[in-house]
Amino acid sequence: MQFTALILLLATTAAAVQPAPTPAVRSAPPAADFTVPTQGPPTDLSQHVAGWRYGEAPKTRRTEDVVSFVPGTVRCGTEMVAPDRVVRPYDTSTVRYAQPSVPPPGTTQPGYVWPPATNPRMFEFTIDAAGRPTAIRQRPGPGEYGMFVDTSDLAPALSGWRFRPGAARTGCSIGFTVQAVPIDRAPAASLARLLSGPMIGSAGKAAFDRLKPVGSNCYEGGRPNARSTNFPSFERFVEPNGDWNFSYFQHDIDAAGHPAKIRLIASSGNNGFDAAARAALALNRYQPGARTGCLFQYHTNSAPMQPAQRPAVPVATKGPECPVDLQQVMTLPPGRPFPTPFARRRIGGVATVRFDVASWGQTGNVQVVAAEPADAFGETARSMIQRATVAPSPNGYRGCVTTVRFALPGQRTAAEEDEAQAPG
């Protein structure tokens, strides 16, 4: 028995995706020193800072950063394995806080020390015979003082990697190093990639202000009033395996409201998409009135990535007390659960769970037997079955096993593909 969970997106095909221009924002005043809560001082701080008492919040400084993720070497056991295709994780942004440091000798004012580089985010996985990463799981790791980094896209991006087909491999691992670059020193290409993606983060406003060219008046009094907005044929440039395309432009608007001096700032490197995006932007029309230093971007979604036909790990046999067709007596919770980071990349999945049912219909002892391509689908399936109810029975059931398939709109599961291709 299996269930299929569908996620509803605003656009179910790449052709329907119509990204709007990056919204206009106003410049923020320069960041000033301010106070954040703390659990207590470093052991040496109370001895050096005049007037500072334990329990008070020490002064800190902050910086807004563009965050990217650099993949390390893939190892399966002791062997290094080179990928055939790499999907780069989405960039994001964060705010870091400096730690008060020991004052220089002879002074009472502390300096500031920025948090050190973060530890790599480590993942374990296997590679199936087709070269697809499976059973992706993140190892627990330590956090860092003074910053939060959204790493939710690392597992989805890794699931889009491809390796040379052949014998399946086990015991594989990879680490992603977090790179944080202050926005005031980040190159334009990094800022454009950040603002084109779905994980802009907490410093998006600062990134947009930094990317605007010097002397820009495009957003004075509000964003330009678009009379018509055009789009390239997104369906021609859909990437597989959770990947995407983007093109980010700077342009002016002439007195008649036509785009002028269009310049590509950064892109994903697809020359065909860049040309189509430039042509679409040139056809946009705005309220008459000259403006300079405007920004505009287009991006595509990925083609839906079909979930695995079955979990790679053998599943347990259903208990003899469990109904043959549990779906007829089970009521699932409302809503259509789907791991959000995988939905962003349009990646489906599958999970097999085992559970018991009490005589009054409550499920319990829910265990994930297997999940593909990553454990996020197993945790989502576990949560769904934990909140499900079953029709009451005299003695309840033990050892029930079910498979939950997570498919995107218009996407058939592998089992449905097999049925469609079956002869007769």
N, C-alpha and C positions, 0 to 999 in steps of 0.2 A: 504494500500500500504506500502511496506517496501523495504529498500535497505539493502544489505549485504556488509560490508566493510571487505576486506581480507588484512592481513598483510603478506608480503613475508619474510620468514626467511631463513638464510643460510642453516639450517637443519630443515626439517619438521617433522622428527621423532627423538625420543631419540636415536635410533640405529645409526643415521647418525651423531650424535654429536661427534666431534673428537677434544676435547680441546688440545691445544698445551701445552708443558711445560711452566712454568712461564719464561718469557724472562730474559736473563742475564742482569744484570745492574751493574754498578760500584759504589763503595762507594763514597759518597759525603763528602766534607770537613766538619768539625764541623760547626754547625750553629753559625753565628756571629750576634751581634746586628746590626740592620739596621733600616732604616727610612721608615715609611708608612705615607700616607696622613691622615690628620685629619680635622674635621670640626671646631675644636677649642679646647682649653684646658679645663680640669676640672676647676671649678671655683677657687679651692685653689692652682692650680699648678703654675700660673704665680706669685704668691706671694712668692714662695719658691725656684724656680729654677733659679739660677743666670744666667743672659745672655739670658734667654728664652723670646721670644716676641710672642704675639698673632699672629696667622697666620702661624707660623712656624710648621713644623712637628716634634713632640717630638720623641726622641729615644724610641724604643720599643724592646721587646724580643719576641721570638716565640718558640712554641713547636709543634711538629708533633704528632698527636694523632690517635689511633684506636678508632672508635666510634661504640658503640653498642646501642641497644634500648631495654629497659626493660619494658614489659607491666605491667600495674597496674591492679586493680580489675575491672571487668565488672559489671556495675550496670544498671539495667533496672528499671527506677523510683528509688525507695528506696531499691529494692531487689538486692542482690549480686547474680550473675549468673556465675557458673563455666563452662568453656568450656570443651568439650570432646576431642578436638584436637586443638593444637596451632601450627601455622606456624611462626617461628622466622624470623623477618625482616633481610635482608642482612646487614652485617656490612659494614662500609665505613671508610674513614679517612678524617682528616681535619687538617688545620694549625690554631693554636690559637695565638693571640697576647696579650702580657701582657700590662696592662695600667700603665703608670707612676703614682706613688703614692706620697703622701706628704713625703718629706725627714724627716729623724729622726731629733729631736731637735739638733740645733747647727751645722747642715750640710747643704750643698746646693745641694747634689746629690740625686735625687729621687730614691726610691725603685721601685719595680714592683709588681703589683697585677694581678694575672690571672683572667680571667672572671669567675664568679661564675657558678655553675651548672645551666644548662638551664631549663626553664620551661617545664613541660610535654607537649607533642603534644597531644591535645585532639581531639577525634573523636566521632561523633554521628552516630547512626545506628539503624536499626531494625533487628529483627531475625524472619525469616519466620517459617512456621510450620514444615519445613524439618530441621530446625536448622542451616540454612545458614544466615550469615550476609548480609543485603541488605541496600540499600539507604545510603551507607557510605559517610560521609561528614566530612571534617576536620574543626574544629573551628578556626577562625583567632586567632593568638597569637602574642605576642611581639617577636621581634628579640633580638639578643644578641650582645654586643660589641665585635669586634675583632675576630669573627669566623663565618664560614658558614658550616652548616650541611645539607647534602642531605637527606631529609626525604621522598623522592618520593616513597619509597618501603613500607611505613607503611600501606597505604590503600590496596595495592595488597596483602600484607601478611595477613592483617586482613580479607580480603575476603575469604581466605583459611581456616579460623577457622571454627570449627563446634561445635554446641551446641546440647543438647539433644532434639530430635524432640518432638513436642507437640504443644501447643497453641502458636500462634505468639506473639512476644513481641515487644513493642514500647518504645521509650524514653530511649534507651540504650546508654551508653557512656563508653569510656576507654581512659586512658592516657598512652603514651609511654614516659618514662624518658630517656633522652640522657645521656649516660655514655661515657666520654672521658678519655682515659688512655694514657699517653705519651708512644710513641713507645719504648723508651729506658727502660721502666718498664713493658711493656706488656708481658704476658706469650706467649710462643711459639704457643699454641693452638689458641689464639686470632689472632695472625699474620697469621697463616696458613688459618684460616677461612676467613679472609679478602682477602687474595691473591687468594683464590679459587673462590670467588664470582664475580659477574659482576659489583660491585660498589666500586672498589678499592679506588678511590678518589685521592686526591692531594698528599698524603704521601705514595703512594705505593712503591716508590723506597726506601725510608727509612725503610719501613717494610721489604722489601726483604733483604736489607743489614743486618738488625738486625737478621733475621731468619737464615741467613747463619751461619753454625757452625764456631767456632774459628779455624783458620788455614786452611779454605777452599781454595783450589786452582782450583776449578772446572771451574771458569769463567775467569781465567787469560788468556788473549789473545782471549777472546770471548767464547760464549757458546759451549758446546760439540757438535761436528758434528755427528748428528744421522744418522746412516746407515739404520736403520729400527725402526719404532715406532709401538707398539702394543697397542690395546685397549680392555678393557673388553666388555662384551655383555651389553651395556647400556640399551637395551630394557628390560632386566630382572629386572632392579632396578629403573624403573621410579616411582616416587612418585606422589600421587594424590594431588589435591587442591593447586597447586602452590608450593609444597615443592620440595626439592632437596636432593641429596647425594653428598658428596665429600670425597676424601681421599688424604692426603698430606704426601709425603714421603721425607726422606733424604736417600741418597745412595752414594756409591763410584763407580768408574769405574776401573776395573782391566786393566792390561797391554794389554789384548786381546780385550778390548772394551766391556766387559760384566758387567752389573750392579752387585755390590757386597755390602754386609752389608746393605741391605734394612731395613729401620726402619720407622714405621708409626709415624709421628709427631702428627697429629690430624685428626679427621674425624667427619662426621655427626652422627656416631654411628651405621651405618648399617654394621654389621659384614660380611655379605655376599658380599657386594660391596667392603669392604676393602680387603677381600681375593682375589676377582676377579681382583681388581686393582693391588694388589701386584704381582699376577701371570703374569699379562700383562706386568708390568714394568720389571720383571725378564727376559722377552724375548726380550726386547729392545737391540739394538746393536749400538755401537758408534765407532768412529774412534779409532783405537788402541792407547793406551797411558794411563797410570794410572792417575786418578784424584780423589780428595777427596772432600767431603762436597757438593755434588750436591743435587738439589731440584727438585721434580717432583710432579704434581698433576693431578688427574682425577676428573671430576664432571659430574653429570647428569642434564638434564633439567626435568621439570615437565611434566606429561601427560597433554594434553590440557584440560582445564576446561570449560565445556559447558556453554555458556551464558544462562541467565534465559529465560524462554519461553516468558514472557511478563513482563513489569514493574509492580511493586507491587502497584503503585499509579494508580487509575483509570484515563484514558485518556479522553480528551475532544472529543466531536463529531465533525467530519469534517464539515466545513462550506458548505452550499448548493451551493455556487458559485465555489467551488474548483472542478477541473476535477476528474472524477471517477478514471482514471488511470493517475496520475500525472507523473509517471515514463516515459511515452511516450513523454512528452513535456518538461521534466527537463533535463538539462545537469549538471552533477556534476563536481567539479573542478578536475584537474589532480592529480594523486597520490592516495595512499591508506592509508588514515589516520588511526591511531590506537594509543591509549595512550601507550607510550613507557614503563612506569613502569609495566603495566599489560602485555605487550608483553613479557617482560623478564621472567615472570612467566607463560606465555602461558595461560592467563586468558581472556576469551571472555566476551562480555557484550552486552547490548542493551539500546537504548535510544529512547524516543518518544519526538518529537518537534512539536510545532505549529508555523505557520508563515503566513504572507501575501505575495502577489506578486503584484508588480506594473504593469501597463498596458504595459510597455516596457520590462518586464521580470525580473526585479531586485527583489530579495527577501528582506523582511524586517520584523521588529517586531518579530524576531525569539526568541522563548521562549522554554526552556526545561520543558516539562511536567513531565517527570519521567526518571530516569536512574538507571540501575542495572549492576553490584553490587555496583558501586560507581559513584559519580558525575563527575568523570573524563571522562566517556563515554558521558555524557550529554554535557559537554563543547566541546568535540571533534565533536560531531554531530552538535552542534550549529554552530561551525566554518565552517563545511562542507556545511551546508545549507545556511549560510550567503554568501558563495562564489559561490553558485550554480546559474544558470540562467534558466529561463523558457521562452518558446516561447511567443512572444508578443500576447496580447489579447485586445479586445476593452476596457474592464473595469478592468482588473486584477482580483485577487482572494483574498478572505478573509477567515481566519480560516482554512487554510490547515493543516492537521495533517499527519505526516509520522513517521514510525518507522525505525530506523537504527540499524542493527544488526552487531556486530563486531565479526567475526569468524576467527579463525586461519586456515592455509592451512590444508586440510584433515579433518576439523572439521565441522560437521553438526550442524545447529541450532536446538533448541528444536522443532520448528515448522516442520523442515524437518524430525526430528526423528519421530514425530507424523504421518507424511505422510507415512514414510517408514514402520511403524508398523500397519498402518490402514488395516483392512481386505479387501480382494478382490483384 
